Amino acid sequence: MKHIITFSLLPIITITTVHVSQLNIDDFVKLYFQLRFNLILVMAFFGTMVLGLTAYLMTRPRTVYLVDYSCYRPPDNLKVKFNVFMEWSKLHGGFNDSALEFQRKILERSGLGEETYLPAALHKIPPSPSMAAAREEAEQVMYGALDKLFESTNVNPKDIGILVVNCSLFNPTPSLSSMIVNMYKLRGNVKTFNLGGMGCSAGVIAVDLAKDMLQVHRSTYAVVVSMENITQNWYFGNRKSMLIPNCLFRVGGAAVLLSNKSSEKKRAKYKLMHVVRTHQGSNNTAFNCVYQEQDDLGKIGVTLSKDLMAIAGGALKANITTLGPVVLPISEQLLFFATLIARKLMNTNVKPYIPDFKLAFDHFCIHAGGRAVIDELEKNLQLSKEHVEPSRMTLHRFGNTSSSSIWYELAYTEAKGRMKKGNRVWQIAFGSGFKCNSAVWEAVNTVKSTDSNPWADCIHKFPVEIKF
């Protein structure tokens, strides 16, 4: 074989030798200058290529993977039935007959079931809310969720580079994030953030912040802890608009492990596709519709305005106007914009076109803020009963757990075996301020439910029929 190649190259070698033998000194000088000039061009070209490739690799958006998450499941002794709730309210002695009757009606219409949880301090007669009791609730929720998360992912806490904690109404010193650093002995250069006063949509805000940090810090993990604290935020007065949170909010929390490591793709559950945040705070009515304040007797609570649902509807429209173009198929986008133009230029009586988001998403996790919120989104987005089933069942089983409710809903979908590879999930939450925030995830793999799922031992009981 070697001889064949040699003989085939002989004509080329011979011709080259003849041409070289005919060159004089001037020809060699010209050849040298041409090669030197071309070498500079070649080096400049490859140098530019290397610099461009390096800049691209350094600045390109890094994929953010959701490795796993964990939802806190309180102990059974913290469950509170409706009749027990009402009995405690009577024994407290601070509620008048009108306030007691109002709470009873709200409970019956709330969509909550008989197995939701209240913190230990509110199980005492009389209730004993204190800073120490609030810290105890926070520790149980945060550490309970994080212990399960680190166990299921086998990640060493010292490998965590970014920590974001959100809790709207309880912000002690040292902060909740510092409590976690101390408990798990996180490394000294961990980037910690503590988000307060941002309402039930703060979980999506925390994910967005973690995503941005993961674009800056390479090859690391980020943990997001979403929760609310009930102990010190129970209202003991008689103003009805401030009594509603007592009937809806319950103990719960979630811990989420995110990473920008490409090696995590194999075991990750989801990858983050989009985050869209809408803030209506410049509007005074929107700003005041969820407002923490004191009543006439100086008792602190959160007032929910009668305008809340209308404000939420407006915030939703603003949010989906931004989200729609990046997730909807072209056909839906064209119909939406055509209707929008017709309404503005021709006839204002033309009904606005509601895009079919079922074409963009396989699953919906609507914040379980209350029955009215879920009803409104089911109607406005033209969703089926199965689409809103995770939200209704989460509200029924766990109550309104604030920013963590969207994770209990995702866990419900997984426990039902509905999450397949390539499925897209829309998490949407509303919060004080007033805000509407969305996160879109895509399943990297078919997700199988595990024993750590908060629904693991009871999913066979759901869905249940809820009567009002």
LONU-105934 format. One record per residue (C-alpha): chain; x, y, z. Coordinates in Angstrom, 1 decimal, decimal comma. Layout:
LONU-105934
ATOM  chaine       u       v       w
ATOM       A       X       Y       Z
...
//
This chain:
LONU-105934
ATOM  chaine       u       v       w
ATOM       A     0,0     0,0     0,0
ATOM       A     2,9     2,4     0,9
ATOM       A     4,5     1,8    -2,5
ATOM       A     1,3     2,6    -4,3
ATOM       A     1,0     6,0    -2,5
ATOM       A     4,7     6,7    -3,2
ATOM       A     4,4     6,0    -7,0
ATOM       A     1,2     8,1    -7,2
ATOM       A     3,0    11,1    -5,6
ATOM       A     6,1    10,8    -7,9
ATOM       A     4,7    13,0   -10,7
ATOM       A     3,8    15,8    -8,3
ATOM       A     7,2    15,6    -6,6
ATOM       A     8,9    15,7   -10,0
ATOM       A     7,0    18,7   -11,3
ATOM       A     7,6    20,6    -8,0
ATOM       A    11,3    19,9    -8,2
ATOM       A    11,5    21,2   -11,8
ATOM       A     9,7    24,4   -10,9
ATOM       A    11,9    25,1    -7,8
ATOM       A    15,1    24,5    -9,8
ATOM       A    14,0    27,3   -12,2
ATOM       A    13,5    29,9    -9,5
ATOM       A    16,1    32,6    -8,9
ATOM       A    17,0    34,7    -5,8
ATOM       A    14,4    37,4    -6,7
ATOM       A    11,7    34,8    -6,9
ATOM       A    12,6    33,5    -3,4
ATOM       A    12,5    37,0    -2,0
ATOM       A     9,1    37,7    -3,4
ATOM       A     7,8    34,3    -2,1
ATOM       A     9,1    35,2     1,4
ATOM       A     7,3    38,5     1,5
ATOM       A     4,1    37,0     0,2
ATOM       A     4,2    34,2     2,8
ATOM       A     5,0    36,7     5,6
ATOM       A     2,1    38,9     4,6
ATOM       A    -0,3    36,0     4,3
ATOM       A     0,9    34,6     7,7
ATOM       A     0,0    37,9     9,4
ATOM       A    -3,5    37,8     7,8
ATOM       A    -3,9    34,1     8,8
ATOM       A    -2,8    34,8    12,4
ATOM       A    -5,1    37,9    12,6
ATOM       A    -8,0    35,9    11,3
ATOM       A    -7,5    33,0    13,7
ATOM       A    -6,9    35,4    16,6
ATOM       A   -10,2    37,2    15,8
ATOM       A   -11,9    33,8    15,7
ATOM       A   -10,5    32,7    19,0
ATOM       A   -11,5    36,1    20,7
ATOM       A   -15,0    35,9    19,2
ATOM       A   -15,5    32,3    20,3
ATOM       A   -14,2    33,2    23,8
ATOM       A   -16,5    36,2    24,1
ATOM       A   -19,5    34,1    22,9
ATOM       A   -18,8    31,3    25,4
ATOM       A   -18,4    33,8    28,2
ATOM       A   -21,5    35,9    27,5
ATOM       A   -24,0    33,4    26,1
ATOM       A   -27,0    32,7    28,3
ATOM       A   -26,4    29,7    30,4
ATOM       A   -29,2    27,1    30,7
ATOM       A   -30,6    27,0    34,2
ATOM       A   -31,7    23,5    35,3
ATOM       A   -34,0    22,6    38,1
ATOM       A   -32,3    19,6    39,6
ATOM       A   -35,0    18,9    42,2
ATOM       A   -37,2    20,6    44,8
ATOM       A   -38,8    19,7    48,1
ATOM       A   -42,1    20,8    49,7
ATOM       A   -42,4    20,8    53,5
ATOM       A   -45,0    18,5    54,9
ATOM       A   -45,9    19,6    58,5
ATOM       A   -46,5    16,9    61,2
ATOM       A   -50,1    15,6    61,5
ATOM       A   -50,6    17,2    65,0
ATOM       A   -50,6    20,6    63,4
ATOM       A   -53,7    19,8    61,2
ATOM       A   -56,7    22,0    62,0
ATOM       A   -60,3    21,1    61,2
ATOM       A   -63,0    23,7    60,6
ATOM       A   -64,9    23,0    63,8
ATOM       A   -61,6    23,2    65,8
ATOM       A   -60,7    26,5    64,1
ATOM       A   -64,0    28,0    65,0
ATOM       A   -63,9    26,7    68,6
ATOM       A   -60,5    28,2    69,1
ATOM       A   -61,7    31,5    67,6
ATOM       A   -64,6    31,6    70,1
ATOM       A   -62,3    30,7    73,1
ATOM       A   -59,9    33,5    72,2
ATOM       A   -62,6    36,0    73,2
ATOM       A   -61,3    38,8    70,9
ATOM       A   -63,7    38,2    68,0
ATOM       A   -67,3    39,5    68,2
ATOM       A   -70,3    37,4    66,9
ATOM       A   -70,2    39,2    63,5
ATOM       A   -66,5    38,4    63,0
ATOM       A   -67,0    34,8    64,0
ATOM       A   -69,9    34,3    61,6
ATOM       A   -67,9    36,0    58,8
ATOM       A   -64,9    33,6    59,3
ATOM       A   -67,3    30,6    59,3
ATOM       A   -68,7    31,6    55,9
ATOM       A   -65,3    32,3    54,5
ATOM       A   -64,0    28,9    55,6
ATOM       A   -67,0    27,2    54,0
ATOM       A   -66,5    28,9    50,7
ATOM       A   -62,7    29,0    50,7
ATOM       A   -62,0    25,7    49,0
ATOM       A   -59,8    24,6    51,9
ATOM       A   -60,2    21,1    53,3
ATOM       A   -60,0    19,7    56,8
ATOM       A   -56,3    18,7    56,7
ATOM       A   -54,5    22,1    56,4
ATOM       A   -51,9    23,1    59,0
ATOM       A   -51,5    26,0    61,5
ATOM       A   -48,3    26,6    63,5
ATOM       A   -47,9    25,2    67,0
ATOM       A   -48,3    28,7    68,7
ATOM       A   -51,8    29,0    67,3
ATOM       A   -52,8    25,5    68,6
ATOM       A   -52,4    26,7    72,2
ATOM       A   -55,3    28,1    74,2
ATOM       A   -55,0    31,0    74,3
ATOM       A   -52,7    31,4    71,2
ATOM       A   -49,1    32,5    72,1
ATOM       A   -47,5    34,2    69,1
ATOM       A   -44,0    35,4    69,9
ATOM       A   -40,7    36,0    68,2
ATOM       A   -39,4    32,7    69,5
ATOM       A   -42,4    30,8    68,2
ATOM       A   -42,1    32,5    64,8
ATOM       A   -38,5    31,5    64,6
ATOM       A   -39,4    28,0    65,5
ATOM       A   -42,0    27,9    62,7
ATOM       A   -39,5    29,3    60,2
ATOM       A   -36,8    26,7    61,2
ATOM       A   -39,2    23,8    60,9
ATOM       A   -40,4    24,9    57,5
ATOM       A   -37,0    25,9    56,0
ATOM       A   -34,9    23,0    57,5
ATOM       A   -37,6    20,5    56,9
ATOM       A   -37,7    21,3    53,2
ATOM       A   -33,9    21,7    52,9
ATOM       A   -33,1    18,4    54,7
ATOM       A   -35,2    16,5    52,2
ATOM       A   -33,7    18,4    49,2
ATOM       A   -30,1    17,7    50,2
ATOM       A   -31,0    14,1    50,9
ATOM       A   -32,7    13,5    47,6
ATOM       A   -30,0    15,3    45,5
ATOM       A   -27,0    14,1    47,5
ATOM       A   -25,6    17,7    47,2
ATOM       A   -23,2    18,9    49,8
ATOM       A   -24,5    22,2    51,3
ATOM       A   -20,9    23,6    51,0
ATOM       A   -21,3    23,3    47,2
ATOM       A   -24,1    25,9    47,3
ATOM       A   -22,9    29,2    45,7
ATOM       A   -26,1    31,2    45,8
ATOM       A   -29,0    31,3    48,3
ATOM       A   -32,2    33,2    47,9
ATOM       A   -34,9    33,2    50,6
ATOM       A   -38,3    34,8    50,3
ATOM       A   -40,7    35,4    53,1
ATOM       A   -43,1    38,3    53,0
ATOM       A   -44,1    39,1    56,6
ATOM       A   -41,4    37,7    58,8
ATOM       A   -37,9    39,2    58,5
ATOM       A   -35,9    38,7    61,7
ATOM       A   -32,3    39,7    62,4
ATOM       A   -30,2    37,8    61,7
ATOM       A   -32,0    37,1    58,4
ATOM       A   -33,7    33,9    57,4
ATOM       A   -30,9    33,3    54,9
ATOM       A   -28,3    33,7    57,6
ATOM       A   -30,2    31,2    59,7
ATOM       A   -29,7    28,7    56,8
ATOM       A   -26,0    29,5    56,4
ATOM       A   -25,5    28,9    60,2
ATOM       A   -27,5    25,7    60,2
ATOM       A   -25,9    24,0    57,2
ATOM       A   -22,5    25,7    57,6
ATOM       A   -22,5    27,1    54,1
ATOM       A   -19,1    28,4    52,7
ATOM       A   -18,0    31,9    53,5
ATOM       A   -18,3    33,3    49,9
ATOM       A   -21,9    32,1    49,4
ATOM       A   -24,0    34,9    47,8
ATOM       A   -27,1    35,3    50,0
ATOM       A   -30,3    37,3    49,4
ATOM       A   -33,4    37,8    51,6
ATOM       A   -36,6    39,0    50,0
ATOM       A   -39,3    40,5    52,2
ATOM       A   -42,7    42,1    51,7
ATOM       A   -43,1    40,9    48,1
ATOM       A   -46,2    38,8    48,6
ATOM       A   -47,3    35,4    47,2
ATOM       A   -45,5    35,9    43,8
ATOM       A   -42,1    36,3    45,5
ATOM       A   -41,3    32,6    44,7
ATOM       A   -41,0    33,5    41,0
ATOM       A   -39,0    36,6    41,8
ATOM       A   -36,6    34,5    43,8
ATOM       A   -36,2    32,1    40,9
ATOM       A   -35,6    35,1    38,5
ATOM       A   -32,9    36,5    40,9
ATOM       A   -31,2    33,1    41,1
ATOM       A   -31,3    32,7    37,3
ATOM       A   -29,6    36,1    36,9
ATOM       A   -26,9    35,1    39,5
ATOM       A   -26,3    31,8    37,7
ATOM       A   -25,6    33,8    34,5
ATOM       A   -22,7    35,5    36,3
ATOM       A   -21,3    32,7    38,5
ATOM       A   -20,1    29,7    36,6
ATOM       A   -20,6    26,0    37,4
ATOM       A   -22,4    26,3    40,7
ATOM       A   -25,7    25,6    42,5
ATOM       A   -28,4    28,0    43,7
ATOM       A   -31,0    27,2    46,3
ATOM       A   -34,3    29,1    46,5
ATOM       A   -36,4    28,8    49,7
ATOM       A   -40,0    30,1    49,4
ATOM       A   -42,2    30,3    52,5
ATOM       A   -44,5    32,4    54,6
ATOM       A   -44,7    32,7    58,4
ATOM       A   -48,1    32,5    60,1
ATOM       A   -47,3    32,8    63,8
ATOM       A   -46,8    36,5    64,2
ATOM       A   -49,2    37,5    61,4
ATOM       A   -52,5    36,2    62,7
ATOM       A   -55,1    38,9    63,0
ATOM       A   -57,0    39,1    66,3
ATOM       A   -59,3    42,0    65,5
ATOM       A   -62,8    42,3    64,0
ATOM       A   -62,2    44,2    60,7
ATOM       A   -63,6    41,8    58,1
ATOM       A   -61,3    42,7    55,3
ATOM       A   -58,4    41,7    57,6
ATOM       A   -59,9    38,5    58,7
ATOM       A   -59,8    36,8    55,3
ATOM       A   -56,1    35,9    55,5
ATOM       A   -56,8    34,0    58,8
ATOM       A   -59,1    31,7    56,9
ATOM       A   -56,8    31,1    53,9
ATOM       A   -53,2    31,1    54,8
ATOM       A   -51,6    27,9    56,2
ATOM       A   -48,1    26,6    57,0
ATOM       A   -46,0    25,5    54,0
ATOM       A   -42,7    26,1    52,2
ATOM       A   -40,5    24,8    49,4
ATOM       A   -36,8    24,5    48,7
ATOM       A   -35,6    24,4    45,1
ATOM       A   -32,2    23,4    43,8
ATOM       A   -31,0    25,1    40,5
ATOM       A   -27,8    24,8    38,6
ATOM       A   -26,0    26,0    35,5
ATOM       A   -23,8    22,9    35,3
ATOM       A   -24,2    21,1    32,0
ATOM       A   -23,4    17,9    33,8
ATOM       A   -26,7    18,2    35,8
ATOM       A   -28,8    17,9    32,6
ATOM       A   -28,9    14,1    32,9
ATOM       A   -30,7    14,0    36,3
ATOM       A   -32,4    17,4    36,2
ATOM       A   -36,2    17,5    36,2
ATOM       A   -36,7    20,8    34,3
ATOM       A   -34,9    23,7    32,5
ATOM       A   -36,1    27,3    32,9
ATOM       A   -37,4    28,7    29,7
ATOM       A   -38,8    32,1    30,6
ATOM       A   -39,6    34,4    33,5
ATOM       A   -42,0    37,3    33,0
ATOM       A   -42,6    39,8    35,7
ATOM       A   -45,4    42,5    35,7
ATOM       A   -45,6    45,2    38,3
ATOM       A   -48,7    47,4    38,7
ATOM       A   -47,4    49,4    41,7
ATOM       A   -47,6    52,8    40,0
ATOM       A   -51,4    52,5    40,2
ATOM       A   -52,6    53,6    43,6
ATOM       A   -55,5    51,2    43,7
ATOM       A   -53,3    48,3    42,8
ATOM       A   -50,7    49,3    45,3
ATOM       A   -53,2    49,4    48,2
ATOM       A   -55,3    46,3    47,4
ATOM       A   -53,1    44,1    49,6
ATOM       A   -52,0    46,2    52,5
ATOM       A   -50,5    45,5    55,9
ATOM       A   -51,8    48,0    58,5
ATOM       A   -53,2    48,5    62,0
ATOM       A   -57,0    48,6    62,6
ATOM       A   -58,7    51,2    64,9
ATOM       A   -57,6    49,3    68,0
ATOM       A   -54,0    49,0    66,9
ATOM       A   -54,1    45,3    65,9
ATOM       A   -51,9    44,5    62,9
ATOM       A   -53,2    42,5    59,9
ATOM       A   -53,3    42,4    56,1
ATOM       A   -56,3    44,1    54,4
ATOM       A   -57,6    42,6    51,2
ATOM       A   -59,4    45,1    49,1
ATOM       A   -62,7    44,5    47,2
ATOM       A   -60,8    45,6    44,1
ATOM       A   -58,4    42,7    44,4
ATOM       A   -59,9    40,4    41,6
ATOM       A   -60,2    43,3    39,2
ATOM       A   -56,6    44,3    39,8
ATOM       A   -55,4    40,7    39,5
ATOM       A   -57,2    40,5    36,1
ATOM       A   -55,5    43,6    34,8
ATOM       A   -52,1    42,4    36,0
ATOM       A   -52,7    39,0    34,3
ATOM       A   -53,5    40,7    31,0
ATOM       A   -50,3    42,8    31,2
ATOM       A   -48,3    39,7    32,0
ATOM       A   -49,7    37,5    29,2
ATOM       A   -49,3    40,3    26,7
ATOM       A   -45,5    40,0    27,3
ATOM       A   -45,4    36,2    27,7
ATOM       A   -47,6    35,4    24,7
ATOM       A   -45,2    36,4    21,9
ATOM       A   -42,4    34,1    23,3
ATOM       A   -44,5    31,0    23,9
ATOM       A   -47,6    31,0    21,6
ATOM       A   -47,6    29,6    18,1
ATOM       A   -47,6    32,2    15,3
ATOM       A   -51,3    31,5    14,4
ATOM       A   -52,4    32,5    17,9
ATOM       A   -50,1    35,6    17,9
ATOM       A   -51,6    36,8    14,6
ATOM       A   -55,2    36,4    15,8
ATOM       A   -54,3    38,2    19,0
ATOM       A   -52,7    41,2    17,3
ATOM       A   -55,3    41,3    14,5
ATOM       A   -58,1    41,6    17,1
ATOM       A   -56,0    44,2    19,0
ATOM       A   -55,7    46,4    15,9
ATOM       A   -59,4    46,0    15,0
ATOM       A   -60,4    47,1    18,5
ATOM       A   -58,2    50,2    18,3
ATOM       A   -58,8    51,3    14,8
ATOM       A   -62,2    50,1    13,8
ATOM       A   -64,6    49,1    16,5
ATOM       A   -64,0    49,2    20,2
ATOM       A   -67,0    46,8    20,7
ATOM       A   -64,9    43,9    19,2
ATOM       A   -64,3    41,4    22,0
ATOM       A   -60,6    41,0    22,9
ATOM       A   -59,2    37,7    21,6
ATOM       A   -57,9    35,5    24,5
ATOM       A   -55,1    33,4    23,1
ATOM       A   -55,3    29,6    23,6
ATOM       A   -52,5    29,0    26,1
ATOM       A   -53,3    25,3    26,1
ATOM       A   -51,4    25,3    22,7
ATOM       A   -48,3    26,5    24,5
ATOM       A   -48,4    24,7    27,9
ATOM       A   -49,2    21,1    29,0
ATOM       A   -49,6    21,9    32,7
ATOM       A   -50,7    25,0    34,7
ATOM       A   -49,7    25,8    38,3
ATOM       A   -51,9    28,7    39,3
ATOM       A   -51,1    30,2    42,7
ATOM       A   -53,6    28,7    45,2
ATOM       A   -54,5    32,1    46,6
ATOM       A   -58,2    31,3    47,0
ATOM       A   -61,1    29,7    45,1
ATOM       A   -62,0    33,0    43,4
ATOM       A   -58,5    33,4    41,9
ATOM       A   -58,6    29,9    40,5
ATOM       A   -62,1    30,3    39,2
ATOM       A   -61,2    33,6    37,5
ATOM       A   -58,2    32,2    35,7
ATOM       A   -60,0    29,0    34,7
ATOM       A   -62,7    31,2    33,1
ATOM       A   -60,4    33,9    31,5
ATOM       A   -57,8    31,4    30,1
ATOM       A   -60,6    28,9    29,1
ATOM       A   -58,9    26,0    30,9
ATOM       A   -60,3    22,6    31,6
ATOM       A   -61,0    21,1    35,1
ATOM       A   -57,9    19,0    34,7
ATOM       A   -55,8    22,0    34,0
ATOM       A   -56,8    23,7    37,3
ATOM       A   -57,0    20,5    39,3
ATOM       A   -53,5    20,8    40,8
ATOM       A   -54,4    24,3    42,1
ATOM       A   -57,8    23,3    43,5
ATOM       A   -56,4    20,2    45,2
ATOM       A   -53,4    22,1    46,6
ATOM       A   -55,8    24,7    48,1
ATOM       A   -58,0    22,0    49,5
ATOM       A   -55,1    19,9    51,0
ATOM       A   -52,6    22,5    52,1
ATOM       A   -54,4    25,8    51,9
ATOM       A   -52,8    29,0    50,7
ATOM       A   -49,1    28,5    51,4
ATOM       A   -48,2    31,8    49,7
ATOM       A   -45,2    31,7    47,4
ATOM       A   -44,6    28,0    47,8
ATOM       A   -48,1    26,9    46,5
ATOM       A   -46,9    26,7    42,9
ATOM       A   -44,4    24,0    44,0
ATOM       A   -47,1    21,9    45,8
ATOM       A   -49,1    22,1    42,5
ATOM       A   -46,1    20,9    40,5
ATOM       A   -45,6    18,1    42,9
ATOM       A   -49,3    17,1    42,5
ATOM       A   -48,9    16,9    38,7
ATOM       A   -45,8    14,7    39,2
ATOM       A   -47,5    12,5    41,7
ATOM       A   -50,3    11,8    39,2
ATOM       A   -47,7    10,7    36,7
ATOM       A   -48,6    13,4    34,2
ATOM       A   -45,2    15,0    33,6
ATOM       A   -43,6    13,7    30,4
ATOM       A   -40,3    14,6    28,8
ATOM       A   -40,8    17,8    26,7
ATOM       A   -43,9    18,9    28,6
ATOM       A   -44,1    22,6    29,4
ATOM       A   -45,4    24,0    32,7
ATOM       A   -46,7    27,6    33,4
ATOM       A   -46,3    28,7    37,0
ATOM       A   -48,3    31,9    37,6
ATOM       A   -48,6    33,8    40,9
ATOM       A   -50,0    37,1    42,2
ATOM       A   -48,7    39,2    45,0
ATOM       A   -48,9    42,4    46,9
ATOM       A   -47,5    45,5    45,2
ATOM       A   -49,4    44,5    42,9
ATOM       A   -47,5    41,9    40,9
ATOM       A   -48,2    39,1    38,5
ATOM       A   -45,2    36,9    37,7
ATOM       A   -44,8    33,9    35,4
ATOM       A   -42,2    31,1    35,1
ATOM       A   -42,1    28,6    32,3
ATOM       A   -40,3    25,3    32,7
ATOM       A   -39,7    22,4    30,3
ATOM       A   -39,4    18,8    31,5
ATOM       A   -35,9    17,6    30,6
ATOM       A   -36,9    14,0    31,5
ATOM       A   -40,1    12,2    32,3
ATOM       A   -40,6    12,9    36,0
ATOM       A   -41,4    10,1    38,3
ATOM       A   -42,9    10,7    41,7
ATOM       A   -40,9     9,7    44,8
ATOM       A   -41,6     9,0    48,5
ATOM       A   -40,4    12,6    49,3
ATOM       A   -43,3    14,0    47,3
ATOM       A   -45,7    15,7    49,8
ATOM       A   -48,6    13,9    48,0
ATOM       A   -47,0    10,5    48,0
ATOM       A   -49,2     8,8    50,7
ATOM       A   -52,5    10,5    49,7
ATOM       A   -52,5    11,1    45,9
ATOM       A   -54,9     8,2    45,4
ATOM       A   -57,6    10,2    47,3
ATOM       A   -57,5    13,0    44,7
ATOM       A   -59,1    14,7    43,0
ATOM       A   -62,0    15,2    45,4
ATOM       A   -65,3    16,9    44,8
ATOM       A   -65,4    20,2    46,6
ATOM       A   -68,9    21,5    47,5
ATOM       A   -69,7    25,1    48,4
//
